[in-house]
Amino acid sequence: MTQDIFTTQDGNTITVSALCDGGDQGCGGGLLILMLQAMKRLESGTVLEVRSTDPGVREDLPAWCRMTGNALLAGPEGELGNRYFVRKA
């Protein structure tokens, strides 16, 4: 498993274990399915980077994290504000 290091806008360092790039998909448009497939391959405590340009993800992803017990570490990050970081419960 390849790990990448990302520094958030507030200076926190996050070690990313996997990437889920949903393109322009939102949580209701297939992104959650992609995320669930990626999360299955991760061990508890590791971090999934989620990318999506859909503006609804900004509110939907934190709600999904609360419902599933996963932790949203940071988001939205990056120049386009389309990067989110989720630690698997």
Steps between C-alpha positions, in 0.01 A plus 500: 500500500646836398483779753509871418548785745271802478524819703165669557442874475523527879835319507394149608674209333287210376635169370273385218473127431259505203331738258137504386459741209130546430545773239176698492295232679320590821412275788164420340652449156738212559774651717390305808522172312855584391589599855356180649699289253819688591430484875457120487864467399627723783590405854342679794679827578627560146400800289311519174533814290171578326484734202184641346413829336130462588414786741255282694782281632601786731192428716420139409840349584514630860148363556602161356804494729284569806259219403774245432739586784782592264687824574518791257851632563499788253303636213451666273868547417700585190479775243154395386379399848431149382721288728370337817678266742313222682651274768345154501339402830 
